[in-house]
Amino acid sequence: MIVNNERDLKIVGVIDWEWSYAGPCQLFCSPPHWLLLDSPNYWFKDDNSVATRYEKFLEMFLRILEEEEGAILRDVPLDERPSALMRECKEDGRMWFHCIIRQGFNGPDMLVWERLRVATPDFDRLVEAVSEEKITTFVQEKMVALAKYKLKRDKKREWFDQIMCTASQS
């Protein structure tokens, strides 16, 4: 909510953040992951039909985007338009990395990992460079951090609930 000042607290506007997103600008020109409505993070690498459908829909999306850019972005060089940047992101494999960081991690049986592995020539060497001990330590540290986060979150929820209860009684 937006209020007029700290003293009056009169509501002058409301912002609906439900469908908002904040992320690195590099993700802006990554091909859309929602073309099939089902996240690429759930596509199994052995399911070629879903990958083929996505490629078909992505090509259709990029063709329509290029048509719209031609009408709207006449002064923008072709190689700087979103469609060109998306094609570049698809061709060099960054789009698969973007899927992983945007939607979370999943296993090696998923299409995004397979495509990232193909796009990264030294993928296996990079994976082998991290010892099992380091991975275990990292996971343990993250689990401790998650527990601390949940504790803080729960305390904030209690605090907020108390404030809301007090405010509703006045």
N, C-alpha and C positions, 0 to 999 in steps of 0.2 A: 504494500500500500504506500501511496505517496501522501504525505501530510503537509499542511501549509507551513507549520513551524513547530519548534520544540514545545512551546507553551500551550498553544490551542489544540494541537493534534487533530485538526479538522481534516478528514480524508478528502483529498482533492483528485485522487486518481488511483487506479488499481492496475498493476501489471500482471498479466498471466504468463508465468514462466514455464508452463507445462511442456510446451514443445520447443523451448529454446535450447540452444546448444552453444557451448563455448569450447573451442579447441584450437590447436595449432593451425595457422593459416595454410600449411601444406595440405591439410585434409580438405580444404575448400575445393581444390581442383582434382580430387581423387574421384574416379567414376562412382556414381551412386550405387550404394550397396542394397538399396531397397527395391530395385527393379522387379524382382520376383516376389516381393513382400516377405520372403523368408531370408533371414540373414545368411550370408555366405559362410559364416562360422558354423552353420549347421549342415553344410553340404559335405557329404562323404566323398572322398577322392575317387572312389570307384564308380560314382554315379555320374557318368558322362552326359546323361540327358539334361541334368540341371545346369551343368556348365555350358552346354551347347545353347540351351534356352537363354541363359544369362548373356552369352556373347551376342546372340541375335537381338535381344532387347536392348543391350548396351549400344549396339551399332545403330539401331533405330533411334534411340535417345540422342546419340551424338549427331546423327544426321539432322534431326529436328532442331537441336541446339545450334548447329552450324547455320541453318536457315534463319533462325531468330537472330543470331549474332550478326548475320549479314545485313539485316534490317536495322538493328539497334546499335551495333558496335562498329560502324563503318570506319571510324578513325583509329581503331585499335588494330595494330598489325596482326596478321593471321596467326603467327606463332605465339602471340600473347593472349589469345582468346581462351576462355575456359575450355572449349571443346578440344583445342590443340593441347592444352596442358593436361586434360584428362586422358587423351590418347597417349601422350608421353608417359604419364603415370602408369597406364595399363601396360604399355610396351616394355618399360624397364622393370616392372614387377612391384613397384612401390605400392600399388593399390592393394596388394595382398598383405603387405606389412601394415598398411593403414586399417584394413579390416581387423587384423589381430589386435592392434592397439586401441581401436575404437570400441570393439565389442568384447574384449577379454580373450583370455588364452584358452585354447582347447588342444586336443591331442593330434598326433602325427597322422591319424586316419582321416583328418579333415582336409578338404580341398584347398583351403587357404594356405595351409602349411606346405602341401605338395607344390602348389604354384610358387610360393615364396622360395622353396628349395630349388626349383627349376630356374628361377630368376636370379638366384644368388650362387654363382659358380663355386665359391668356397664355403658354402653352407655347412657341409659336414665337418670341415676343418674347424670352422668357428664353433660349432657345437662341441666338438671334442676338446677344445681349448679350455672349457669350463669343467673342472673336476666334479665328481659326484659329491665330494665333501663340501665344496663351495655351494653347490645347489642346495644340499641339505641345510647348511648353515643359513643360507638366504631364506629358505622357506620357513625355518624356525623363527628367524628374526621378524619376518612378515606376520607370522601367526601371533607373536607377542605384541607387535604393533597393532594388529587387528583387535586383540583383546583389550588393549588400552583404549583404542578408539571407541569400542562398544561401551566400555565403562563410562567414558566421558559423554558419549551420546546419551546414555541412559540417565546420567545425572542432569544433563541439559533438558531432557524431556520432563523429568520430575520438576525441575525448576520452572519450566514453561507451564506445565500443568498447574502448579501452585499459583503462578501469576494469573493464568486464565480463570482459575476458580475464584481467586480474590477479586478479579476485575468483574466477573459476572455477579458477584454478591453485592457490589457497590452500586 
